[in-house]
Amino acid sequence: MGVQKNTTMSTREEANAPRHYLLLTFAIVIGMVGVYLRFAGDARGWNIASNIILVIGIIVALKAVFTIMK
């Protein structure tokens, strides 16, 4: 019984680690930059760059979320 409680507490502590939330914050900032660049100009290069940056932000955010859920 005591081992299971200890494992549960360490899992919660791991899920609540500040590094996960720093990674999420970083991903949100990357996504916001991508959205801002999408509206900054109507050139084809800006659209491609903004889409790439936005996809990178989404990938980083999903990585952080799945790491927290693990």
C-alpha positions, 0 to 999 in steps of 0.5 A: 500500500505504501509503495503505491502512495509514494508512486502516486505522489512522485507521478503528481510531482513529475506532472506538476514540474515547472519545466513542463509549464515553461515549455508550454509558455514557450510554445504559446509564445511561438504560436503567437509569433506565428499568428502575428506574422500571418497578419503582418504582411500579405507576401507569400514569404510571410505566409510560409514563415508564419505557417512554419512557426505556427506548426513548430509552436503546435508541435512543442505544445503537444509534446509538453501536454503529452509529457504532462499526461505521461 
